[in-house]
Each structure stands twice: as C-alpha cells, then as structure tokens.
Amino acid sequence: MTDQLIPTRRDFPADDPIFALNAEAQARKAAGESILNATVGALLDDSGQLVVLDSVMELWRELTALEVAPYAPIAGDTAFLKALVRRHWPLLQSPGAACATPGGSGALAISLRNFLEPGQSLLTTAPFWSPYATLAAENGMHLATAPWPLAGQPLDGAAWAAALGSLMKRQGRVLLWLNDPCHNPTGRSLSPADRATLADLLREASALGPVTLLLDFAYLDYTLDPGAVAAALEDYAALGAEGRVLVGASLSLSKSMTLYGARCGALAFPWRADPVLQAALTQSCRGTWSNCAKAPQALLLRLERDGKAQERLAAEHRHWSEVLAQRAAALDEAMVAEGMEALHWTGGFFVCVPVAESTQVCAAMQREGVFSVPLPEGLRVGLCGLRVAEAPRFAQILRQALAPR
Ligand SMILES: Cc1ncc(COP(=O)(O)O)c(C=O)c1O
C-alpha cells in the first residue's frame, strides 16, 4: 500500500473491467481453448485482425515532418476543427466555439468541467458506455440516467421529463450526453419521433435553466442506413440553430478513421461562436493536455483536400458497415432460432441483449468459453469482433445460461 496515495484513490480495480475481460478471453485462447470473444471494442476482420482503413493509412504515410513534429495550437488547428465539423454538417461555415481533444473521451471530460459544478450530476441514457461513469467520478461528479428506448418502443417521455425536472430542481442546470445515432451499447438509434420528444423536453427544461446537449458521435460512420444518420444530424442542427439549448458534439477519429491510438477528436459547439465559451475551452485544454497531437489533425486536412481519398474512405465505411450488418443479421437469426428476441441493430459496434442478472449469465457463458460484457441492463456484445459463423454458438450458450438451473 502506498501511504502517499490519498485515501479516496486507493480502491479502484487494477484494470478497466472490459480490458480485463478481454485479457482473460485472450489468455484462455492462447492456452488452446476455443473462445468466442465478444468483449472487443475495436473493429476486427473475420480473421481477428484489427481493421485499419487503407485510405487513412495512405494519408498517414504521406505526412511530412512539419505536419507531425510541431505543437498544434492549444485549442487545435482551426482548419482541422472546421473540417471535422463539416464531415458531419457540410453546410456549416464555422466550427463555432471548439477545441481539439484526445479522442471523444477528451471532449467528454472537458464538457463536464465547463458545464457542471463539482458534485453535480450529468444526465445520460441507460444503458451507457461504462467509462462515462469513470469520467464523471474523475471530475467529482455523479451520473443520472434516463432510459434508452427498448427495440420497437418509443422514448419514455415521462421518465425523461422526470429526470430533467429533478436535475433542474436540484442543480439549476443540465448537461446531457447523448450517444445518438448508433448508440453504444444497444446498436440502435433514436427514431425521428423520439428525437422530437426529447427536443421538446430539452426546450422546456431550457426555460428553467441552462441546458447543454452534447452529442457523442463515436460510431456514425458505421450504420445500416446513412440516410437516417444524415436526417438525425439535420434534426440536431435545427435544435442547435434555434439557440435555446446549447448543442455540441464530441467528435473522434478513433472509429471513423480507425485512428484509435492517435488520440484525436474535438469538442465543438457549431451554433455558438461565443468568445467566452471559446476561452473556457482553450483554458481547459491548456490545463489538461496543453496541445493535442498534430499528425491526425494534419491528416484530416489532407483528407479534406483529396476528393479521391474521401471516396475511398466512404467506400471503406460502406464495406465495414455491411460486414457489421451481416454479423448483426446472423446474430438476430441465431437468437430467434434459440427462441429469443432479435436485437435490431442499426449502427455502431455493439448490441445489447437485455437480460436480468447479467453478471451471473456472463459468468456462466464464460465457463463455456463465450465472453461478453455484463451491464446492468444486459450483455454487451461486440459485433465489431464477432464473426458471422460464431453467432449460433453465442445464442446457444446464452440460451443455456438463461435456462432455469
Ligand atoms: C460511446 C463512446 N463514446 C466515446 C468513446 C471514446 O472513444 P475515443 O476517446 O477513443 O474517441 C467511445 C469509445 O469506445 C465510445 O464507445
């Protein structure tokens, strides 16, 4: 025990729980067992290799010394911020108040420090990407949730109104992290009607105190229906342009460019070019990581100038979206064949099987060599690492684990 460590920092797990599960699955595989590892959070091809997009890697190899070595500006390169925001909203002329961040995680972290006071609660959906809770805790904050709709069901407006109302009453402000479209872990997006309901509730709440909606766009490029994603972005743009709710986006090159390890992204408020907000973001950057990596920012600028590379990237995104769609369809078919409900994936790297007592179910499946991630709402299954041929085994072992013992 390190006495120097302050008492509140002495009680953490040795490893991130998801990485620990993945490590166990890999160790048992290396020891010769037949393992199905659906804990992985990065896109793998059918031979288990990490997918790295060729169009991106070619641009990476072209980077010159001066695109890699110097410091980037503290808040990030303005042209990079504009190019990244315009990947999502091509008509925008400015990124608004914005800064470069080390991935979406960096954007999420500094949104906490700028829109909530220590001790207050962030609002997000249940289920959520579990590091959201770690990010909140590291910033001395709590996390409140409202339910993500179940497949085929509408958003529970009453539960959302109650969550927003209680936060507004308690702390006079709301910060909502919304991982839509292509939600991790359910693999489903909100419907247009859900989005309209939520927008109305946020508008109402904004009459009582400041409301910030931060869209976490980790997986947008991997979708069954790019048209539906574009329509969702338009809906959010309309809400942002209205100005009552502060709408921002956490953007990341991790999945979109398969540049997970380059640690690049941005926090942007495209409809709010407020110098006071900009100064706050820049201050957070300086006081946290100083400057972000220059190389991935330079890469995005090369991509912006290179129409051919953009076409190749779009084709790669379509290809891998189709692979994910095939994996999702195979899993749905296998689930139904075993007498369970289909999961109806529409985007992202994961689906979530709603089960009670997920920790026990997960442990029972692990004994049979099948690994997924237990969440309070069910099992997170990484389609990104699951082969079509593995789907029947997953469903079969799940059914066995769920059978009354
Ligand atoms: C929902 C969600 N948000 C944000 C992130 C952050 O990723 P990064 O910091 O690599 O951009 C992830 C990564 O898995 C994620 O799943």
The ligand as a Tripos MOL2 file, in Angstrom:
@<TRIPOS>MOLECULE
LIG
   16    16     1     0     0
SMALL
NO_CHARGES

@<TRIPOS>ATOM
      1 C1        -19.8970    5.7560  -26.8510 C.3       1 LIG1
      2 C2        -18.4590    6.1130  -26.8800 C.ar      1 LIG1
      3 N1        -18.1250    7.3840  -26.6870 N.ar      1 LIG1
      4 C3        -16.8540    7.7750  -26.6890 C.ar      1 LIG1
      5 C4        -15.8290    6.8820  -26.8900 C.ar      1 LIG1
      6 C5        -14.4480    7.4500  -26.8240 C.3       1 LIG1
      7 O1        -13.5180    6.9800  -27.6830 O.3       1 LIG1
      8 P1        -12.2390    7.8550  -28.0550 P.3       1 LIG1
      9 O2        -11.8260    8.5830  -26.8370 O.co2     1 LIG1
     10 O3        -11.2350    6.8540  -28.4950 O.co2     1 LIG1
     11 O4        -12.6930    8.7750  -29.1460 O.co2     1 LIG1
     12 C6        -16.1240    5.5310  -27.0820 C.ar      1 LIG1
     13 C7        -15.0700    4.5390  -27.2720 C.2       1 LIG1
     14 O5        -15.2460    3.3560  -27.2540 O.2       1 LIG1
     15 C8        -17.4780    5.1400  -27.0740 C.ar      1 LIG1
     16 O6        -17.8480    3.8770  -27.2470 O.3       1 LIG1
@<TRIPOS>BOND
     1     1     2 1
     2     2     3 ar
     3     2    15 ar
     4     3     4 ar
     5     4     5 ar
     6     5     6 1
     7     5    12 ar
     8     6     7 1
     9     7     8 1
    10     8     9 2
    11     8    10 1
    12     8    11 1
    13    12    13 1
    14    12    15 ar
    15    13    14 2
    16    15    16 1
@<TRIPOS>SUBSTRUCTURE
     1 LIG1         1 GROUP 0 **** ****
